[in-house]
Amino acid sequence: MQPVRGDTRRPPAGQARADSALTAWTLDGKPFFTLVQKGAFADCCHDHGYLLAAELETGVFPEILDTIAADTDTASDTLDRLVDNLYRAITADVFGACDPAFRQGIDALHDGYAAAMGSAARFDREQVRAACVAIDAGNIATGLVRRLSRWGSASAGGALAYALGAMRRGGPGGDDDLSVVGELFQAIVGRLRLLFDEEQALRDRAPWRRARLATMGCTGFAAGPRLTAEGLALHARTFDGAFFAWNAWPVIALIDERGSVPEARHAFVAAGTAGLVYPGGIGGLNDAGLSCTLHQMSTTRFRTGRRESGFAIAPMVQQRILREASSLDEAVAIARSVSHFGAWTILVSDAKTGQALRIEISADHDPAVATSAPAPWLAQSNHFLADAMAEVMDKASSDERFFANAHFTPTFGKWLETRARKARVEARMTDETGGSNPSLDTDVAINLLADHDDAMIGGGLRSFGRTIVKAYGQMVSIARAAPDRSAPTGDAFWVSLGEVAPGPHSAVVGFAPDWAAGTLAPVAERPVRRAQRLSDARRGALGAYVAAFRTSLRPQDADGRYLGGKPSLDQAARLAEQALAGLDRAIASWEGGEDWALRYARARLLVAWALAAEAARADAAPRWAAAEADLSVLRAMRGGP
């Protein structure tokens, strides 16, 4: 099984702004791309938009914009307008606070895309901007809601003041339209009244959408050359986020801004998708042997950047590290040189020294950046580890306890699973890197990224939950780097293609960068690899569950179009039946006894839709009975794992 190379696209004469070449590849019919670019960031962005215009329209951008539309969709027309204005203002604040080179790049992406699509272009400039900064704008919106939930507290008061001003600024009347404030308070009063309406309360409990935070599950690890079987540094990650269109058009990018940007000192290779012009912000490797991965946190300590400058969204901070840093110290200095919007961890490793460290970022926190001590290997998930960033629970008042936390998780289950993932990686890394003959290599890393064991039940097999693999797992990447940078033989970057779900079980392709020539080619030996295959039955069960998960999480109409908001009751009933059918298949296909995570997922959905049926004055008895059947199985399993 080999990747098959197709045509190479270049922008036509007069349209190209960088030296850009997009090559199409296929593997057993699954398309993916390599994109090699040399030039300034904005010029590369323009060519990216031009060369991948059609793929941008059918890739992750529509899903991001649909998520924004759904998350700002309320049951009230007035609230819809106000919440939409709020999100627009947050987006404008984030975009406006970023450095001019970034803003020019995002606008150049739109210009290149628009030049290719002409009058048929689906997205305007504002939508392209919103999609490109959504990663941090969404974090701010989540933290803002968290603050507002503490109604009456000082922290909530500050959040409300920002929300009022932002809603006013986001509206058509601009800063002078004070009538929107009155509308906001009327809407809030009206919304509070609905809490006493039993039918509306039941309707609100139906699972129209998940909370964004329920899908945060990236796992990473790095090890120096002396701890791997081939003597090459290894830096691996899962990319877990509920954007299932990510794998429609995977892109492996080799970007070189040297000679065009004074700060640029290194070329880098990174994993992305059509429309993502900062692939180095996901995970990458530069020609100095530095590798990075980005891991998301949630925080009530955010900054919006309004009326300020010198900010950078977190993926661009990491891309700058790949572009400019030659050492761990230089990576930390870059992170400290900019202002941040939210909470993140950057795991960075250096093949030359065989050391790795984590850079922990929390925007409105002292310190804003904390680092771990360098270590020969490290594991990372989605919680802070530095003492300076850890949750503070010894304050005098409950409000102070709540808002002192730089990081929060929405449920205790998510708090447990981020720690379970890290514990599982640490146990495996201890085994694979120990002794005089370490066994850690690319294949071991691929298998670990596709691991289904739960560290909290002694490593027992589970479908999903406190596992490294997630139902929303989209992609894995693995960077391999030689310690001798004068002759970096063995440098390679591996990326999964996502032709099956979940993504870590899909094919993983390896490409070797020729840093001097500025080219990418499949690695010479075994360029395609996979995790050790599960049985067909279990693989089928995983796929069926992911399909059910996607149906509930990213609802689409019968023609496959995103709804652009929350489903109507009729649409929701159809989607519920579709999701339940998928869960039925998953449970029936899972071999080797019960998997309580699958049962639990179905029981939750059945309970939610029993409530929805009651809200619609429909017969809920069959749903309650079906839910009780699953719940009785779960009760019987309580004494086991």
N, C-alpha and C positions, 0 to 999 in steps of 0.2 A: 504494500500500500504506500503510494508516493503522492505528494502534492503535484498537481498538474498545472503548469504555468500557461496562462492565456495571454491576452493582449496587454500591452502597456499603453496607458493613456497619458497624454501630455496636453496642457492647455494650448490652444492654437496660437499662432503667431499674433502678437499684439494683445493677447489676453493674459499670458503668463506674467506673474510678478515675481516668482521665485524659480529656482531650478527644481522643478517638481515632476516626479514620475510615479504614476499609480499603476501597479501591476495586479492583474486579476489572477487568482489561483482557485482551484477546486480540489476537494478531497472527497471522493465517492459522491460527487454531485453537490457538496456543500461549498458555497462560495466564501472566499475571504480575500483580503487585499494586503499587499505590502506597499507602503507609501514612503518614498525617499525624497527628502526636501532639503535644499540649501538656500538660505536667505533669511531675512528678518522675520520676526514673528508675524507681523501683519501681512506680509507678502505670502508667507506659508499658509496663513489662514485663508486668504483670498483664493489661492489655488486649491486648497482643500475643499472649500465650498463649491468651486467650479467643477472639480473632478468628481466629487461625490454628491452632486446636487440631487440626483434621483434617489440615491440611497439615503440621503439625509431626510427626504420626505417620507420614506417608508421605514425609517429606523427608529432610534430612541427619541428623537425630538417630539414626534406626535404623542408618545407615551408620557414624556415629561410634562408637556403642556396639558394633556388630559388630566394628569395627576393634580396640577395646579387648579384646573377648572373644577375638578371634583372636590378638592379640599376646601375650596372657597364657595361651594354650593350649599346654601342653607335652605330652610323651608320658607324663607321670607324674601320677597323681592327687594325690600329695602335693605335687609341685611346682606343679601347677595351683592348689591351695588357697593355697600360700605366695606364689606370684607374684601371684595375684589379691589377696591381702591386702596385698602390697607396693603394688600400684597403687591400691588403696583408700586406703591410708595417705598416699600422695603426693597423691592428690586431696583428701583431708581437710586435709592440711597447706596446700596451695595455697589452697583455698577459705577455710580458717580464718584465713589471714594477710591476706586481702583486706579492704578497708575495709568497715564495716558496711553502707553504702549499696549496695555491689555485692552483698553476700550477701543483703540484703533484696530486691534486684531479682531475683536468680535464684530465690529462693524464691517471689516474687510471680509470676514466669513459670510456675512449677509450679502455683501456686494458681489462676491464671486458666485454664490448660490443664485442670486437674482439674475446675474448675467447669463448663467447657464439655462435657467428655467424661463426667463422672459416673463411675459404676461401670465403664464401658467403657474408662477411661483405661489406656493401655498402659504408661506409664512412671511410676515413683514418684519421690519427691523426690530420692533419692540418685542415680538415673539422670540426672535433669535437671541436677543439680549437676555430675556427671561429664562430661556432654556439653558443658556451658558452660565448664568450665575445662580441657578436654582439650588445648587448643592449647598451654598451657604445661606441664601435667602430662606430656604426651607428650614434650616437650623434655627435661624432667627425667629421665624414665625412660630416654630414649635416652642422655643424658649419663651416667647412672648405670651403664648397661650398658657404655658405653665405658670408664668408669673400672674397672669390675670385670674387664674383659678384660685389664687389666694386673695379673694376679694376683701378689701378693707385694710390690707397690709400696706406698709410703706412701699415695699417693692412693687406690689400690684398698682399702687398709685402712680409710680413712675412709668410703669408699662402702659397704664391707661392714658396718661398724658401723651406718650409717644403715639399710641394707637389713634387717639383723637386727631392729633396733628397730621398723622400720616394719612388717615382716611380723608381728611379735608384736602391735603395736597394731592392725593391720588385722583380726586374727582375732577369733573369738567370745569368747576368754578375756580379751581386753584386755591391759593392761600386766603383769598378774600371771601370765599363762599362759606360763611359761618352758619348758614342754615343746616348744613350737614351735621353739625353738632347736635342740634335739636332732634334731627331725624335719628341720630345714633341713640340718644337716650330714650326716645320713643320706642325704637326697635328693641333696646335692652329690656325695657319694661314689658313690652309685648312678649318677648321671648320668655321672661320669667313667669308671666301668666300661664304660658303653655305648660310649664312644669306641673301645674295643677290640673291639667287636662289629661285624663287617663289615656284616652285614645292616642293623643299626640305623643305622650310619654312612651307608650308601647311602640309606636312607629319609629321613634327616635332610637329605640334599642335594637332595631333590626340591623344586620351587618352590612350596611351599604358600602362601607369602606373600612379598611383597617387604619389604625394609627400608623403614621410613617415610621415611628420608632420601632414598631414590631418587626421591622425587616432590616435590622442592623446586625450583621453577623460576620464581618470580614475577619479572617484569621491569617496571620503571617508568621514567618520564622526566618532567621538568617544564621549562617554558620560560616566560619572562616575556613580557608583552604586546608589547614592541618586537620580539620575535623571531618573531611569528606573523603570518599573512597578514591576519587580521581585527583585530589589535590587542587580542586577548583572551588572558589567561594560559591556559596549557594544562598539565594535569597528568594523566598517563595511566598505566594499569597493566594487566598481566595478573594474574589470580588463578589460580594453578596449585597444585592439591592434589587428591589422588585421592579426592574425595568427589563422585561423579557424580550424586548426588541433589540437589546444590546447585541445579541448573537445573530441577528439577521445579517449584519455586515461587519464582521470583525476586521480590524485594521492593525497591522504591525508596522509602526512608523520608525523611520530613522531620520532624525532631524539634526541639522547643523546650522547654527546661526552665526558661527564664527566669521569675522570679516564684515558682518552686517550690523552686529550689536556689540558695542564696546565691552560689555560685561561677559559676553559669551566666550567660554574657554574650552568647551567640550561638546562633541557630538554625543547623542544618546539614542538608544533604541527603547521603545515603550509600547505598551498594549493599549489599544483604543477601539473606537467604533466610529462609524460614519457620523460626522458632525462634531465629534469631540476633538477640539483643536489643542487640548492640553493633555495628551495621553501620558506624558511624564507624571501627571498628577495621580494616576492610578498605580502604576508601578513601572520601573525602568532601570536601565543600566547605562552608565556613561563610559567614555573611552578612558577615564582615569580609574575604572574599576569600582566606582561607587554605585550602589544599588539602593533604591528607596521603595517603600510601600506606604500608603496613606490609610489611616484607620479612623473612622468617624466616632465621635462622642456626641452626647446631648448635654445641653447646659442652660441654666438660667442666667449665666454670666456671659452675655453676648454684647457686641457693639454693632450698631447699624452703619457706622461710618458717615452719618449725615453731617454735612458741612465740614468734613475733614478730608484728608487725603493721605496717601502713603499706605493704604490698605492693599491687601491681596487676598483673593479667595484661596483657600488652602491648597487645591490642586496646583495653582500657579506658583505657590511657594515651593512645593516639591519639584515642579518642573524647573524652576530657577536653580534649585540645588543640583539637579542633574546637568543643567547647562553651565553652571558657574563654579561648582565646588570640586576640589581635588582631594579633600580630606574630611574627616568627621568634624573637626573644629570649624572648618569653613562652612559646612552644612549648618551647624548650630548658629554661626554668625549670621547667615542669611535669614534663618528663621527669626532671629532677634532683631533684624534690621527693618522689619515691616510690622504694620499693625494688622491684627487678626479680627475676624468677625465672630468666630465661634470656638468650638472645642474639638481638637484633633490630636492624633499622635502620628508622627512620621517615624517609621522604623528605617534607619539608614545603616548600611554596612560598607566596609572598605576591604576589598580583596587584598590590597597591598599590605595592610597591617593585620588582617585577619580578625578585626574587631567590629562590633556593632553597638549602636546605642539607640535609645528612643528619645525623640524630641516631643515633649508634651506641651500642648498649646491650649490656653484658655483665655479668651479675649479680655474680659473684664475681671482680671485676677492679678494678684501680686504674689509671685512673679507671673508674667504672661507666658513665659517659656521656661520649662524645667527639663532637665536632661538626666538620664540614667548614667551610671558609670559605664565606660566601654567594657564589653565582655566578648569572649570567643563565640558565644551563640546566645540568641535571645528569641523568645516567643512573644507574640502580640495578639490581643483580641480587641475588645471595645470597652475597656475601662482603664481609668488612670491608675498608674502604679507609683508615681513619685509621691513622696510624703507631702510635698508642697501642693500637690493637686488633689490629694485624697479627700474624701468626704469628711466634713467637719461636723461632729455630732455632739459637741459639748458646750454649745452656746446656751445663753440663758433662756431665750424665748423660742417657741416653736417656729415662729417666722424666721428668726435668725438661723435656726437649725436647717430649715428648708432651703433658704437662699444662700447659705454659706457653701452649699454643695456646688463644686465646679462641674460635677457630672451627675446625671440622674438617669435612671432607667424607669420605664413606665410601669413595669410589673416586677415582682420578686422573681418570677420565672426567668425573665430576661437578665436580671442581676445574677442568677445562678448560672445561666448557660454561657455567658461570656467568660466566667471563671472556669467553667467545665472545659470549654474549648482550649483555653490556655493551659490548663492542667494536663489535658490529653497530649498536646504538642510537647510540653516539657518532659513528660514521661517517655514519649517516643524519642525525642532528641537525646535524652540521657542514654537510652539504649543504643541508638544508631551512631553516636559520636564518641562513645566511650572506648577505652582500650587502645591498643597499638594499631589495630586494623579497623578503623571506622567504616561503617557500611552505608552511611548517608550518601546517596547519589540522586540523579534525576528521577529514576524510577521510584525510589523510596519516597521522594518528595511528592510525586504524582499520586502515589497511593495514600500518603498521609493527607493530602488535600482533599481526597475523596473518602475520608474515614467516617464511619458511622458508629463508632463506639462512644459510649457515654462514660466519662471518667467518674461520675458520681454514683454509678452502679457497678463499679469494678471493671469497667471496660466492656459491658454487655452491649450487644448489637441492637441498634434502634434505627428506625427509618429516619426520623427527623426529631429535632428538639435540642437537647444539650449535646449536640454533635457538631463536628466541623462542617459537614455537608448540610446545606440548608435547601429547603424547597425553592427559595429565591436565589440560590447560588447560580451565578451567571458565568463566571470565567475564573480560570486559574492562570497564573503566570509564574515562571521560574527563571531567574537570572543566574547564569553561570559565568564566572569571571576568573581569569588567571591572575595569580599574585604578581607575576613579572610583567609589568606594563610596557617594558621595552619590546617584548615579543609576546603579545597577549593571545597565544595559541589556546584554543578551547573556549573562548568567549562565545556564548550562545544565549538566546532568549527564546523561551518556550511559552506558547499561549494555546489555551483550549479554544475549540471552534464552536462548541455549543450546538452540535447537530442533534444531541439528545439532551434530555433534562433529567436531573439537575446537571448544570454545566460541568462540574468537576468529573463527571463520568464520561464526558465526550472525548473525542480525539484531541491530543495535544501535539502541536507541530513545533519543531525547533528551527530557528533561523540563526545563522552566524553572521554577525556584522563584520565587514572588512572596513575598519575605521579609516585606513589610508585611502582606499578607493571610493569610499562612500557607497557601498553596496550591501545588499542583503541576499543571502542564498540559503536554501535548506541545508541543515547540518549534514555532513557526509554520511554519518552512520545512524541508522534508524531515525529518520527525521519525523516519523509519526509514532507516537506511543499512547498508551491508555493505562488507566488504573486497572488493577487486577479485576477482572469482570465479576460482577455479582451473578448469581443465577438468573436465567431469563425471567423466572417468575418474580424475583425480587426487583429486577430492573424494570419490569412491566408495572409493578406496584408503585415504584417511585415515580415513573412517568405519569401514571394515572393520578397520583396525588398532586403532582406539580400542575397538571392540567386543571384539576379541581381548584387548587389554590389560586391559579391565575384567573379562572372564571370569577371567583369571588373578589379578587383583589383588583383586577383590571377589566371590569365588565365591558363587554362589547355587544353591539346589536347583532341581529341574525346574519347580517352581511359582513361581520367582522370589523365594523367601525367602532372606535371608542365612543362612549356615550357623551363625553364632554360635561359630565355632571353625574349626580347620583341617579340611580335607576328609579323609574316609576314603580308602583306596586306590581303592575303587570310584568314589567321587565324583570323586576327582582324575583318574582315567582318563577319565571322561566330560567333565570340564572341559578336560582337555588336548586331547581330540579337537575340542572346540568351539573352543578358542583356535587350534589349528592350522588348522582350516578357515577361520577368519577371516583368519589370516596368509596362507593360500593365496590367498584372494580379493584381499587387499591387494597382494600381489606381482604377481598376474596383471593387476590393474587399473592399476598404475602405468605411465604412458606415458612415452616418451622415454628408454628404456633402464633399466638396473638402478638400484635404490636400495639401497645396501649396508646402510643402517640397517634396512630391512625384512628383508633376508636374514639379517642378524646376529641380529635378534630371533627369527626362526624357528629358526636354527641353535642358539641358546642353549636354546630350549624343547625342541627335539628331543634335545639332549644330556642335559638334565635328566630328560626322561622315559625316555630309554634307561637312565639310572641307576636310575630308579624301577622300571622293568620288571625290571632285574636284582635289585633289592631284593625284589621280589615273586616272584622265581624264574620270571619269565615270559620269553618270547622277546624279547630286546632287539635282535636283529640288524636287523630292518626300520628301527627308529628310528636305529640307528647309521648305516645306509646312507643314510637320508634326510638325516641331519645332515651326513654327509660330502659329499653332493651340494651342499648350501649352502656348506659350508666351502671346497670347491674353487672355487666361484664367487668367494668372498671373497678367496681366495689369488690368483686371477687378476687381481683388481682392485687389488692392493696397489700396483702402479706408477702407478695413476691417482688421482683425487681421492677 
